[in-house]
Amino acid sequence: MTIVSTERPPVAAIAALGLTQIIGYGTLYYSFSILAPDMARSFDWSTEWIFGALSAALLIGGLAAPLMGRWIDRFGAGRVMTSGSAIAAAALVACAFAPGKIAFVAALIAVETASNLVQYGAAFALLVQIRPRVAQRSITYLTLIAGFASTIFWPITTALHAHLSWQNVYLIFAALNLAVCLPIHAWLSRGVSETRKREAGEAAKHVEPGLQPSMRRPAFVLMVTGFALESFVNAALLVHMVPVMSALGLGAMAVVVGTLFGPSQVLSRLINMVFGESLSQVMLAIICAILLPTALVILIATAPSVPGALVFAVVFGLGSGLNSIVYGTMPLALFGSDGYGQRQGQIMSVRLVVSSMAPFALAFLMGNLGVSWSLSIAALLSTVAVAAFFAIMRLTRPVAGPETVPNPREA
């Protein structure tokens, strides 16, 4: 299932996209948790209501993702990302100057909608449109660079916020999207257009689907189900890391988990980049899915052991790091490059909708069943994701038939 090509990945495009992904995730996503308390004070809201507004914005952004995926296929990912950078900058400015709660929520919805236009889903599609045959490697390299977004922007946001209001921080971030990301996306868009013109008279370069037509619909349903369950558990755990650790008697370890989680993500991507080319994308998805329930079982079984919590942090980070790669490369391997943007939009929609509901769902479970039972349910859900990917592996096996019988003359 791994796509092999003698073409070289577009290094300049990957590096440029890596920078815009760091800025995109840093300014539009990771900065929010640091600025949220100040935002709440500005609008006389509780912090819970501010995060509730973020969940609503993520939900609406998720519902809009399929339409944006179709735009990517129709107009090109580069053009969509260029427009997205302008929309993101305008949305951040609108948040900063919002006169009241309703205007702020509307602007926040615009921020999360713009995120769909400039973050991984669109960036992966752009790499597929530039050089589809090496897109799997390109996506791996891109996630390795973009994995430093939180490591870079959490301290940047904290440092800026120590001297500036959240409104002024958002204005600076708007300028970054407008002055850095927009020109890069416009440059990449021109490159894709020139490539398409150059190849217009040649045979189209694309990646063929790895599945027979009759297997594609069930495989897509299984794939989206697996991704959705992983997104649910990941989102729930990341938001509730501190209360979970505290309830298990590991309150102070939440900080250590945070410091180990990011480097573990990058480490898993680096390992995959060096050693993962021999693995099929389905097998990579299975490994990624297995790491999540394994991490939860380790945490439940060892709490309140500090070494157990550290192992949990590393295993959880490894699985999360691989997940970012798999959700970009597995659809390409199974379904080919034609219509890739639309499929990414559909996948992103389900992931965002599920992720927006996950923090509330886990809080409800912990309040009614306790932390250990809630984590056990999360482990069970992530095990179902493992089963879904194993089912896809069965669909990818060639069906035995007359054409598969070896010819003794070819021995």
SULSUL-V539215 format. One record per pair of residues at least 12 apart in sequence whose ideal C-beta (glycine too) atoms are under 6 Angstrom apart, sorted by the first residue. I is the first residue (numbers start at 1). J is the second residue. D is the distance in whole Angstrom. If there is no record, write none. Layout:
# SULSUL-V539215
[[I/J/D] [I/J/D]]
This chain:
# SULSUL-V539215
[[1/210/5] [1/280/4] [1/281/5] [1/282/6] [1/333/5] [2/280/6] [3/136/6] [3/207/6] [5/133/4] [5/134/5] [7/131/6] [7/133/5] [7/134/5] [9/134/5] [9/137/5] [9/138/4] [10/130/5] [10/131/6] [13/130/6] [13/188/6] [14/138/6] [14/141/5] [14/142/5] [16/184/5] [17/123/5] [17/142/6] [18/142/6] [18/145/3] [18/146/6] [20/181/4] [20/184/5] [21/123/6] [21/146/4] [22/146/6] [22/149/5] [22/152/6] [23/176/5] [23/181/6] [24/118/5] [24/119/5] [25/149/4] [26/149/5] [26/153/3] [27/173/4] [28/111/6] [28/115/5] [30/150/5] [30/153/5] [31/153/6] [31/157/4] [34/157/5] [34/158/6] [35/166/4] [36/50/5] [38/166/4] [39/166/6] [43/101/5] [53/105/5] [53/108/6] [55/356/5] [57/108/5] [57/109/5] [57/112/4] [58/112/5] [58/352/5] [58/356/4] [59/353/6] [59/356/4] [60/109/5] [61/112/4] [61/113/5] [61/116/6] [61/352/6] [62/349/5] [62/352/3] [62/353/4] [64/113/6] [65/116/5] [65/345/5] [65/348/4] [65/349/4] [66/345/4] [66/346/5] [66/349/5] [68/116/5] [68/117/6] [68/345/5] [69/341/5] [69/342/4] [69/344/5] [69/345/2] [70/342/5] [72/125/5] [72/341/3] [73/341/4] [73/342/5] [76/192/6] [77/122/5] [77/125/4] [77/126/4] [77/129/6] [78/126/6] [78/188/5] [78/189/3] [78/192/5] [79/189/5] [80/117/5] [80/122/6] [81/118/5] [81/122/5] [81/185/4] [82/185/4] [82/186/5] [82/189/5] [84/114/5] [84/117/3] [84/118/4] [85/118/6] [85/177/5] [85/181/4] [85/182/4] [85/185/6] [86/182/6] [87/114/4] [88/114/4] [88/118/6] [88/177/5] [89/174/4] [89/177/4] [89/178/4] [91/107/6] [91/110/4] [91/111/4] [91/114/5] [92/170/5] [92/173/5] [92/174/4] [93/174/5] [94/107/4] [95/107/4] [95/170/5] [96/167/4] [96/170/4] [96/171/5] [121/344/4] [121/348/4] [124/139/5] [124/328/4] [125/340/6] [125/341/4] [125/344/6] [127/139/6] [128/337/5] [128/340/5] [129/192/5] [130/192/6] [132/206/5] [132/207/5] [132/337/4] [135/332/6] [136/329/5] [139/328/4] [139/329/5] [140/272/6] [140/273/5] [140/325/5] [143/269/5] [143/324/5] [143/325/5] [144/269/4] [147/265/5] [147/266/4] [147/269/6] [150/262/6] [151/262/5] [206/337/4] [206/338/6] [207/332/6] [207/336/5] [207/337/4] [208/336/5] [209/335/5] [209/336/4] [210/333/5] [210/334/5] [211/334/5] [215/395/5] [219/334/6] [219/392/5] [219/395/5] [222/388/5] [222/391/5] [222/392/5] [224/347/6] [224/350/5] [225/388/5] [226/385/4] [226/388/4] [226/389/5] [227/327/6] [227/347/6] [227/351/6] [228/350/5] [228/354/5] [229/381/5] [229/384/6] [229/385/4] [230/323/6] [230/385/5] [231/351/4] [231/354/5] [231/355/5] [232/354/5] [232/358/5] [233/292/6] [233/378/5] [233/381/6] [233/382/5] [234/320/6] [235/355/4] [235/358/4] [236/358/4] [236/359/6] [236/362/4] [239/359/4] [240/362/5] [241/254/5] [242/254/4] [244/371/6] [247/371/4] [248/303/4] [248/304/6] [249/304/3] [250/304/5] [250/309/5] [253/309/4] [257/313/4] [260/313/4] [260/314/6] [261/313/6] [261/317/4] [264/314/5] [264/317/3] [264/318/5] [265/317/5] [265/320/5] [265/321/3] [268/318/4] [268/321/4] [268/322/5] [269/321/5] [281/329/5] [281/330/4] [281/333/4] [282/392/6] [282/393/5] [282/396/6] [284/326/6] [285/326/5] [285/330/5] [285/389/5] [286/389/5] [288/319/5] [288/322/4] [288/323/5] [288/326/5] [289/385/5] [289/386/4] [289/389/5] [290/386/6] [291/315/6] [291/318/5] [291/319/3] [292/319/5] [292/382/4] [293/379/4] [293/382/4] [293/383/5] [294/315/6] [295/312/5] [295/315/4] [295/316/4] [296/375/5] [296/378/6] [296/379/4] [297/379/6] [298/311/5] [298/312/5] [299/312/4] [300/372/6] [300/375/5] [331/343/5]]
